[in-house]
Amino acid sequence: MRDYVIATESNADLDEVFVKEHGICVIPHYYTLDDDEYGDEKVLTPHEFYDEMRAGKKAGTMASNPAVILEKFEQIAKEGKDILFISFSSALSSGINNIRNGGEEVMEAHPEMKIVVIDTLSASACEGMMIRKAVQMRADGKSMDETAAWIGEHVKYLCALFTVEDLQYLYRGGRLSKSSAILGGMINIKPILHINDEGKLVPLEKVRGRKKSLSVLIDHMAEQIGSFKDQQILPSVIHGDCEEDANAVAQMIKERFGYEKVQVAQIGPSIGAHSGPGTIGVLFMGEKR
C-alpha cells in the first residue's frame, strides 16, 4: 500500500502545529488589502488583517496559484507518495478547479501516482474536521481509497452556521444589497447564515441584536445535530478577531451538549475578507445542513 499525503488549502484554517505534526500539504489562497497582495511568504496575522479592514481597507481574494500547486504536487510525486486533497467548497471558490487540473497534469507525468480530490462543499473548520479524520484513519493503517470513501460519504453531514457583526462586509462581498446593509445596520439586524447542501452560503433567518444572534446559532445547532450529538470529530467555534464572543459561544455549546472540548479558532484572511471582523461560526456534524 502506497503512503499518501493529506492536503488542503489555507481556507481550512488549520493550526500550524497540527499541520507540521502531521505533514499536511497546504496550498495558499491569496488575499488583498487595497493594492497589496498576500499569501505565500508575505502574510498577515488574522489580527493584523482584521485591523486593516476595520481601518477601511478593501479586502479581496484570489484562488490558488497553478504554479504553486504543480510545484508542491511534483515534490510529493518525487517522494513516491499519493495525495488525498480535501477541498474548500466549489460553490464558494474556483480554487478546486486549479487543484484538479494540477493533479491531472502531475498524474500524467507520474502514471504510478494517484491524486484524489474531495469537495467538502463546506469551509474552514469543517474541512479541518475531515482532515483530522483522515489523519486518524491513515494512522490506523487505512488506505487512501478507504479514507477517501469515508470522507466522501460524510461531507454531507458537515454543518456550518454563521452570524456577522457588520452587514457592510456582506455588501462589499456581493452577498447583500447596499440598501439592505444600511437598513439592517440601522435597526441592528444580525443575519444567521449557513452553508447548504450545494456548498453555498445562504441566509437562514434574521434576528435583532448580537447576543440574540449568538444564542440562535446554538438553537440551530440543536435542531440539526440529531444522532451526531455523540459522534463529533471536533465541534468548533470560529471567529473573525472576536475571541471573547467565540469563547462565550464555545462555553454555551459545552453546557448545552455536554462536550468537554470545543475548538476555538480564527477565521483566516481568505475567508474573513468576505465576512469581516466580528464574524462567529459554529461548525459541527449533524443530520442535516
C-alpha positions in Angstrom: 0.0 0.0 0.0 1.4 3.4 -1.1 1.9 6.1 1.5 -0.2 9.2 1.0 -0.1 12.9 1.9 -3.2 14.6 3.2 -3.5 18.0 1.5 -5.8 21.0 1.6 -5.7 24.8 1.1 -5.4 27.7 3.6 -9.1 28.1 3.8 -9.2 25.1 6.1 -7.9 27.4 8.9 -5.7 24.7 10.4 -3.4 25.2 13.3 0.2 25.4 12.2 1.4 23.0 14.9 -1.1 20.4 13.6 -0.1 21.0 10.0 3.6 20.4 10.8 3.0 17.5 13.1 1.0 15.5 10.5 2.8 16.7 7.4 -0.3 18.3 5.9 0.4 20.0 2.5 -1.4 23.4 2.4 -1.9 25.3 -0.8 -2.3 29.0 -0.2 -5.2 31.0 -1.3 -4.4 34.7 -1.8 -5.9 37.8 -0.4 -5.6 41.6 -1.0 -5.9 44.8 1.0 -6.4 47.7 -1.4 -3.4 47.2 -3.8 -1.3 44.9 -1.6 -1.3 41.1 -2.3 -0.6 38.5 0.4 -0.5 34.7 0.5 2.9 32.9 0.1 5.7 34.3 2.3 4.1 37.7 2.6 1.3 37.2 5.1 -0.6 39.0 7.9 -1.7 37.6 11.2 -5.5 37.4 11.4 -5.5 40.2 14.0 -3.4 42.4 11.7 -5.6 41.6 8.7 -8.9 42.5 10.6 -7.4 45.7 12.0 -6.7 46.8 8.4 -10.3 46.0 7.5 -11.5 48.0 10.4 -9.4 50.9 9.3 -11.3 50.9 6.0 -9.0 48.9 3.6 -10.9 47.0 1.0 -10.2 43.2 1.2 -10.4 40.8 -1.7 -9.4 37.2 -2.5 -7.8 35.2 -5.3 -7.8 31.4 -5.9 -4.7 29.2 -5.6 -1.8 29.6 -8.0 -1.5 26.8 -10.5 2.4 27.0 -10.5 2.5 26.6 -6.7 0.1 23.6 -6.9 2.3 21.9 -9.5 5.5 22.6 -7.5 4.0 21.1 -4.3 2.4 18.1 -6.1 5.6 17.4 -8.0 7.6 17.3 -4.8 5.2 14.7 -3.3 5.4 12.7 -6.5 9.2 12.5 -6.2 8.8 11.2 -2.7 6.8 8.3 -4.1 3.5 9.2 -2.3 -0.1 9.7 -3.4 -2.3 12.7 -2.4 -5.7 12.9 -0.7 -6.8 16.5 -1.2 -9.7 17.8 1.0 -11.0 21.0 -0.5 -12.9 24.2 0.2 -16.5 24.3 -1.3 -16.5 24.5 -5.1 -19.6 26.8 -4.8 -17.6 29.4 -2.9 -14.3 29.3 -4.9 -12.9 28.2 -8.2 -9.8 27.0 -6.5 -10.7 23.3 -6.6 -10.6 23.5 -10.4 -6.9 24.6 -10.2 -6.3 21.7 -7.8 -7.9 19.2 -10.2 -6.1 20.5 -13.2 -2.8 20.4 -11.4 -3.5 16.9 -10.2 -4.3 15.6 -13.6 -1.1 17.2 -15.1 1.1 15.6 -12.3 -0.5 12.2 -12.7 0.1 12.3 -16.4 3.8 12.9 -15.7 3.8 10.2 -12.9 1.4 7.4 -14.0 2.2 5.5 -10.8 0.8 8.3 -8.7 -2.8 8.8 -7.6 -4.4 12.1 -6.5 -7.9 12.1 -5.1 -9.7 15.5 -4.7 -12.8 15.6 -2.4 -15.1 18.7 -2.5 -16.3 19.2 1.1 -18.9 21.7 -0.1 -18.0 23.5 3.1 -15.3 25.6 4.6 -12.9 26.3 7.4 -13.1 24.0 10.5 -15.5 21.7 8.6 -12.6 21.0 6.2 -10.5 20.7 9.3 -12.8 18.0 10.8 -12.4 15.9 7.7 -8.7 16.4 7.7 -8.5 15.3 11.3 -10.5 12.2 10.5 -8.2 11.4 7.5 -5.1 11.8 9.7 -6.7 9.3 12.2 -7.6 6.8 9.5 -4.1 7.0 8.0 -2.6 6.4 11.4 -4.9 3.4 11.8 -3.5 1.9 8.6 -6.4 2.7 6.3 -5.5 3.1 2.6 -6.1 6.3 0.8 -9.1 4.8 -1.0 -10.7 3.7 2.3 -10.1 7.1 3.8 -11.4 8.9 0.7 -14.5 6.8 0.7 -15.3 7.6 4.3 -14.7 11.4 3.8 -16.7 11.4 0.6 -19.7 9.8 2.3 -19.7 12.1 5.3 -19.2 15.5 3.9 -23.0 15.8 3.5 -23.1 15.9 7.4 -20.9 18.9 7.7 -22.8 21.8 9.3 -21.6 25.4 9.3 -23.7 28.3 10.8 -22.5 31.9 10.8 -23.5 35.3 12.0 -21.7 38.6 11.2 -21.2 41.8 13.2 -21.3 44.3 10.4 -23.5 43.9 7.3 -21.3 46.2 5.3 -18.8 43.4 4.7 -21.5 41.1 3.2 -22.5 44.0 1.0 -18.9 44.5 -0.2 -18.6 40.8 -0.9 -21.7 40.9 -3.1 -23.9 38.9 -0.7 -26.2 41.7 0.4 -27.7 44.8 -1.3 -26.5 48.2 -0.2 -30.0 49.2 0.9 -30.4 46.0 3.0 -27.0 46.6 4.6 -27.8 50.2 5.5 -31.3 49.4 6.8 -30.2 46.3 8.7 -27.4 48.2 10.4 -29.8 50.9 11.5 -32.1 48.5 13.2 -29.3 46.2 14.5 -30.3 43.2 12.3 -27.9 40.2 12.5 -28.3 37.5 9.8 -28.0 33.8 10.5 -26.4 32.1 7.5 -25.4 28.6 6.7 -23.7 26.5 4.0 -26.3 24.5 2.3 -26.2 21.1 0.5 -24.9 22.7 -2.6 -22.0 24.3 -0.7 -23.4 27.9 -1.0 -23.6 30.4 1.8 -27.3 31.3 2.2 -29.4 33.1 4.8 -31.5 31.1 7.4 -33.1 33.9 9.3 -32.6 37.4 10.7 -32.6 38.3 14.4 -32.1 41.6 16.2 -29.0 42.1 18.3 -25.6 40.4 18.8 -26.5 38.5 21.9 -29.6 37.0 20.4 -27.7 36.0 17.2 -25.2 34.0 19.2 -27.8 32.1 21.1 -29.8 31.4 17.9 -26.7 29.7 16.4 -26.8 27.2 19.3 -30.5 26.7 18.8 -30.0 25.8 15.1 -27.1 23.5 16.1 -29.5 21.7 18.4 -32.1 21.3 15.6 -29.5 19.9 13.1 -27.2 17.7 15.2 -29.6 14.8 15.7 -27.9 11.4 16.1 -24.5 13.0 15.6 -24.5 14.5 19.1 -22.2 11.8 20.3 -20.3 11.3 17.1 -18.5 14.6 16.7 -14.9 14.8 15.5 -14.2 18.2 16.9 -17.0 20.8 17.2 -15.7 24.2 16.6 -16.3 27.9 17.0 -14.5 30.1 14.5 -14.3 33.9 14.8 -13.1 37.0 13.0 -10.9 38.5 15.7 -13.6 38.4 18.4 -12.2 35.8 20.7 -14.2 36.8 23.8 -17.5 36.2 22.0 -16.2 32.9 20.5 -15.2 31.6 23.9 -18.6 32.5 25.2 -20.3 30.6 22.4 -17.9 27.6 23.0 -19.0 27.6 26.6 -22.7 27.7 25.6 -22.1 24.6 23.4 -20.3 22.7 26.2 -23.2 23.4 28.6 -25.9 22.7 26.0 -24.5 19.4 24.7 -22.1 18.2 27.4 -18.9 18.4 25.4 -15.6 18.6 27.2 -13.7 20.1 24.3 -14.8 22.7 21.7 -12.2 24.1 19.4 -12.0 27.9 19.1 -10.1 29.1 16.0 -9.5 32.2 14.0 -11.1 32.7 10.6 -8.2 33.3 8.2 -8.0 36.2 5.8 -9.1 34.4 2.7 -12.5 33.7 4.2 -12.5 36.7 6.5 -12.2 39.1 3.6 -15.8 38.3 2.8 -17.3 38.0 6.3 -15.3 40.7 8.1 -14.3 41.2 11.7 -16.8 40.1 14.4 -18.0 37.0 12.5 -18.8 34.0 14.5 -19.3 30.5 13.1 -20.4 27.2 14.7 -19.2 24.1 12.9 -20.1 20.5 13.6 -21.5 17.3 12.2 -25.3 16.9 12.1 -28.1 15.0 10.3 -28.9 18.0 8.0 -27.1 21.0 6.8 
